[in-house]
Amino acid sequence: MRDLNKARVDVVMQSLKLKATTGALTGDDLMAIENLMQPVQLTLSKLKAK
């Protein structure tokens, strides 16, 4: 599982580096990354809504 997590982080970092290098990095990109890093909180009400 640790290798999978490392691979995910590597993909995100390489994507950010590529966008930054090409000048295509935006605030929306950073917000998307921030949202990915938020812990997932599943509550019973969220599960029932699905």
Phi and psi restraints in degrees (range 20) as a CNS / XPLOR table:
assign (resid 1 and name C) (resid 2 and name N)
       (resid 2 and name CA) (resid 2 and name C) 1.0 -64.5 20.0 2
assign (resid 2 and name N) (resid 2 and name CA)
       (resid 2 and name C) (resid 3 and name N) 1.0 -37.5 20.0 2
assign (resid 2 and name C) (resid 3 and name N)
       (resid 3 and name CA) (resid 3 and name C) 1.0 -64.3 20.0 2
assign (resid 3 and name N) (resid 3 and name CA)
       (resid 3 and name C) (resid 4 and name N) 1.0 -38.9 20.0 2
assign (resid 3 and name C) (resid 4 and name N)
       (resid 4 and name CA) (resid 4 and name C) 1.0 -64.9 20.0 2
assign (resid 4 and name N) (resid 4 and name CA)
       (resid 4 and name C) (resid 5 and name N) 1.0 -43.0 20.0 2
assign (resid 4 and name C) (resid 5 and name N)
       (resid 5 and name CA) (resid 5 and name C) 1.0 -64.1 20.0 2
assign (resid 5 and name N) (resid 5 and name CA)
       (resid 5 and name C) (resid 6 and name N) 1.0 -40.9 20.0 2
assign (resid 5 and name C) (resid 6 and name N)
       (resid 6 and name CA) (resid 6 and name C) 1.0 -63.4 20.0 2
assign (resid 6 and name N) (resid 6 and name CA)
       (resid 6 and name C) (resid 7 and name N) 1.0 -41.7 20.0 2
assign (resid 6 and name C) (resid 7 and name N)
       (resid 7 and name CA) (resid 7 and name C) 1.0 -62.4 20.0 2
assign (resid 7 and name N) (resid 7 and name CA)
       (resid 7 and name C) (resid 8 and name N) 1.0 -40.1 20.0 2
assign (resid 7 and name C) (resid 8 and name N)
       (resid 8 and name CA) (resid 8 and name C) 1.0 -63.5 20.0 2
assign (resid 8 and name N) (resid 8 and name CA)
       (resid 8 and name C) (resid 9 and name N) 1.0 -44.9 20.0 2
assign (resid 8 and name C) (resid 9 and name N)
       (resid 9 and name CA) (resid 9 and name C) 1.0 -63.2 20.0 2
assign (resid 9 and name N) (resid 9 and name CA)
       (resid 9 and name C) (resid 10 and name N) 1.0 -41.5 20.0 2
assign (resid 9 and name C) (resid 10 and name N)
       (resid 10 and name CA) (resid 10 and name C) 1.0 -60.7 20.0 2
assign (resid 10 and name N) (resid 10 and name CA)
       (resid 10 and name C) (resid 11 and name N) 1.0 -42.7 20.0 2
assign (resid 10 and name C) (resid 11 and name N)
       (resid 11 and name CA) (resid 11 and name C) 1.0 -62.7 20.0 2
assign (resid 11 and name N) (resid 11 and name CA)
       (resid 11 and name C) (resid 12 and name N) 1.0 -45.0 20.0 2
assign (resid 11 and name C) (resid 12 and name N)
       (resid 12 and name CA) (resid 12 and name C) 1.0 -63.3 20.0 2
assign (resid 12 and name N) (resid 12 and name CA)
       (resid 12 and name C) (resid 13 and name N) 1.0 -45.0 20.0 2
assign (resid 12 and name C) (resid 13 and name N)
       (resid 13 and name CA) (resid 13 and name C) 1.0 -65.1 20.0 2
assign (resid 13 and name N) (resid 13 and name CA)
       (resid 13 and name C) (resid 14 and name N) 1.0 -42.2 20.0 2
assign (resid 13 and name C) (resid 14 and name N)
       (resid 14 and name CA) (resid 14 and name C) 1.0 -65.5 20.0 2
assign (resid 14 and name N) (resid 14 and name CA)
       (resid 14 and name C) (resid 15 and name N) 1.0 -36.9 20.0 2
assign (resid 14 and name C) (resid 15 and name N)
       (resid 15 and name CA) (resid 15 and name C) 1.0 -64.1 20.0 2
assign (resid 15 and name N) (resid 15 and name CA)
       (resid 15 and name C) (resid 16 and name N) 1.0 -44.3 20.0 2
assign (resid 15 and name C) (resid 16 and name N)
       (resid 16 and name CA) (resid 16 and name C) 1.0 -63.5 20.0 2
assign (resid 16 and name N) (resid 16 and name CA)
       (resid 16 and name C) (resid 17 and name N) 1.0 -42.7 20.0 2
assign (resid 16 and name C) (resid 17 and name N)
       (resid 17 and name CA) (resid 17 and name C) 1.0 -62.9 20.0 2
assign (resid 17 and name N) (resid 17 and name CA)
       (resid 17 and name C) (resid 18 and name N) 1.0 -42.1 20.0 2
assign (resid 17 and name C) (resid 18 and name N)
       (resid 18 and name CA) (resid 18 and name C) 1.0 -63.8 20.0 2
assign (resid 18 and name N) (resid 18 and name CA)
       (resid 18 and name C) (resid 19 and name N) 1.0 -45.8 20.0 2
assign (resid 18 and name C) (resid 19 and name N)
       (resid 19 and name CA) (resid 19 and name C) 1.0 -64.6 20.0 2
assign (resid 19 and name N) (resid 19 and name CA)
       (resid 19 and name C) (resid 20 and name N) 1.0 -39.5 20.0 2
assign (resid 19 and name C) (resid 20 and name N)
       (resid 20 and name CA) (resid 20 and name C) 1.0 -66.2 20.0 2
assign (resid 20 and name N) (resid 20 and name CA)
       (resid 20 and name C) (resid 21 and name N) 1.0 -41.6 20.0 2
assign (resid 20 and name C) (resid 21 and name N)
       (resid 21 and name CA) (resid 21 and name C) 1.0 -64.6 20.0 2
assign (resid 21 and name N) (resid 21 and name CA)
       (resid 21 and name C) (resid 22 and name N) 1.0 -38.1 20.0 2
assign (resid 21 and name C) (resid 22 and name N)
       (resid 22 and name CA) (resid 22 and name C) 1.0 -87.3 20.0 2
assign (resid 22 and name N) (resid 22 and name CA)
       (resid 22 and name C) (resid 23 and name N) 1.0 -4.7 20.0 2
assign (resid 22 and name C) (resid 23 and name N)
       (resid 23 and name CA) (resid 23 and name C) 1.0 80.0 20.0 2
assign (resid 23 and name N) (resid 23 and name CA)
       (resid 23 and name C) (resid 24 and name N) 1.0 17.1 20.0 2
assign (resid 23 and name C) (resid 24 and name N)
       (resid 24 and name CA) (resid 24 and name C) 1.0 -100.7 20.0 2
assign (resid 24 and name N) (resid 24 and name CA)
       (resid 24 and name C) (resid 25 and name N) 1.0 2.7 20.0 2
assign (resid 24 and name C) (resid 25 and name N)
       (resid 25 and name CA) (resid 25 and name C) 1.0 -74.4 20.0 2
assign (resid 25 and name N) (resid 25 and name CA)
       (resid 25 and name C) (resid 26 and name N) 1.0 128.9 20.0 2
assign (resid 25 and name C) (resid 26 and name N)
       (resid 26 and name CA) (resid 26 and name C) 1.0 -122.4 20.0 2
assign (resid 26 and name N) (resid 26 and name CA)
       (resid 26 and name C) (resid 27 and name N) 1.0 169.8 20.0 2
assign (resid 26 and name C) (resid 27 and name N)
       (resid 27 and name CA) (resid 27 and name C) 1.0 -62.4 20.0 2
assign (resid 27 and name N) (resid 27 and name CA)
       (resid 27 and name C) (resid 28 and name N) 1.0 -32.5 20.0 2
assign (resid 27 and name C) (resid 28 and name N)
       (resid 28 and name CA) (resid 28 and name C) 1.0 -63.8 20.0 2
assign (resid 28 and name N) (resid 28 and name CA)
       (resid 28 and name C) (resid 29 and name N) 1.0 -36.8 20.0 2
assign (resid 28 and name C) (resid 29 and name N)
       (resid 29 and name CA) (resid 29 and name C) 1.0 -62.1 20.0 2
assign (resid 29 and name N) (resid 29 and name CA)
       (resid 29 and name C) (resid 30 and name N) 1.0 -43.9 20.0 2
assign (resid 29 and name C) (resid 30 and name N)
       (resid 30 and name CA) (resid 30 and name C) 1.0 -67.5 20.0 2
assign (resid 30 and name N) (resid 30 and name CA)
       (resid 30 and name C) (resid 31 and name N) 1.0 -36.9 20.0 2
assign (resid 30 and name C) (resid 31 and name N)
       (resid 31 and name CA) (resid 31 and name C) 1.0 -65.9 20.0 2
assign (resid 31 and name N) (resid 31 and name CA)
       (resid 31 and name C) (resid 32 and name N) 1.0 -38.5 20.0 2
assign (resid 31 and name C) (resid 32 and name N)
       (resid 32 and name CA) (resid 32 and name C) 1.0 -62.4 20.0 2
assign (resid 32 and name N) (resid 32 and name CA)
       (resid 32 and name C) (resid 33 and name N) 1.0 -42.1 20.0 2
assign (resid 32 and name C) (resid 33 and name N)
       (resid 33 and name CA) (resid 33 and name C) 1.0 -65.5 20.0 2
assign (resid 33 and name N) (resid 33 and name CA)
       (resid 33 and name C) (resid 34 and name N) 1.0 -41.7 20.0 2
assign (resid 33 and name C) (resid 34 and name N)
       (resid 34 and name CA) (resid 34 and name C) 1.0 -61.0 20.0 2
assign (resid 34 and name N) (resid 34 and name CA)
       (resid 34 and name C) (resid 35 and name N) 1.0 -41.4 20.0 2
assign (resid 34 and name C) (resid 35 and name N)
       (resid 35 and name CA) (resid 35 and name C) 1.0 -65.8 20.0 2
assign (resid 35 and name N) (resid 35 and name CA)
       (resid 35 and name C) (resid 36 and name N) 1.0 -35.0 20.0 2
assign (resid 35 and name C) (resid 36 and name N)
       (resid 36 and name CA) (resid 36 and name C) 1.0 -66.0 20.0 2
assign (resid 36 and name N) (resid 36 and name CA)
       (resid 36 and name C) (resid 37 and name N) 1.0 -28.5 20.0 2
assign (resid 36 and name C) (resid 37 and name N)
       (resid 37 and name CA) (resid 37 and name C) 1.0 -86.8 20.0 2
assign (resid 37 and name N) (resid 37 and name CA)
       (resid 37 and name C) (resid 38 and name N) 1.0 -6.1 20.0 2
assign (resid 37 and name C) (resid 38 and name N)
       (resid 38 and name CA) (resid 38 and name C) 1.0 -72.7 20.0 2
assign (resid 38 and name N) (resid 38 and name CA)
       (resid 38 and name C) (resid 39 and name N) 1.0 138.4 20.0 2
assign (resid 38 and name C) (resid 39 and name N)
       (resid 39 and name CA) (resid 39 and name C) 1.0 -65.2 20.0 2
assign (resid 39 and name N) (resid 39 and name CA)
       (resid 39 and name C) (resid 40 and name N) 1.0 144.1 20.0 2
assign (resid 39 and name C) (resid 40 and name N)
       (resid 40 and name CA) (resid 40 and name C) 1.0 -84.3 20.0 2
assign (resid 40 and name N) (resid 40 and name CA)
       (resid 40 and name C) (resid 41 and name N) 1.0 126.7 20.0 2
assign (resid 40 and name C) (resid 41 and name N)
       (resid 41 and name CA) (resid 41 and name C) 1.0 -120.0 20.0 2
assign (resid 41 and name N) (resid 41 and name CA)
       (resid 41 and name C) (resid 42 and name N) 1.0 102.5 20.0 2
assign (resid 41 and name C) (resid 42 and name N)
       (resid 42 and name CA) (resid 42 and name C) 1.0 -92.6 20.0 2
assign (resid 42 and name N) (resid 42 and name CA)
       (resid 42 and name C) (resid 43 and name N) 1.0 124.5 20.0 2
assign (resid 42 and name C) (resid 43 and name N)
       (resid 43 and name CA) (resid 43 and name C) 1.0 -112.8 20.0 2
assign (resid 43 and name N) (resid 43 and name CA)
       (resid 43 and name C) (resid 44 and name N) 1.0 163.0 20.0 2
assign (resid 43 and name C) (resid 44 and name N)
       (resid 44 and name CA) (resid 44 and name C) 1.0 -59.7 20.0 2
assign (resid 44 and name N) (resid 44 and name CA)
       (resid 44 and name C) (resid 45 and name N) 1.0 -37.9 20.0 2
assign (resid 44 and name C) (resid 45 and name N)
       (resid 45 and name CA) (resid 45 and name C) 1.0 -67.5 20.0 2
assign (resid 45 and name N) (resid 45 and name CA)
       (resid 45 and name C) (resid 46 and name N) 1.0 -35.8 20.0 2
assign (resid 45 and name C) (resid 46 and name N)
       (resid 46 and name CA) (resid 46 and name C) 1.0 -67.8 20.0 2
assign (resid 46 and name N) (resid 46 and name CA)
       (resid 46 and name C) (resid 47 and name N) 1.0 -38.3 20.0 2
assign (resid 46 and name C) (resid 47 and name N)
       (resid 47 and name CA) (resid 47 and name C) 1.0 -67.6 20.0 2
assign (resid 47 and name N) (resid 47 and name CA)
       (resid 47 and name C) (resid 48 and name N) 1.0 -38.2 20.0 2
assign (resid 47 and name C) (resid 48 and name N)
       (resid 48 and name CA) (resid 48 and name C) 1.0 -68.6 20.0 2
assign (resid 48 and name N) (resid 48 and name CA)
       (resid 48 and name C) (resid 49 and name N) 1.0 -30.8 20.0 2
assign (resid 48 and name C) (resid 49 and name N)
       (resid 49 and name CA) (resid 49 and name C) 1.0 -68.7 20.0 2
assign (resid 49 and name N) (resid 49 and name CA)
       (resid 49 and name C) (resid 50 and name N) 1.0 -24.2 20.0 2
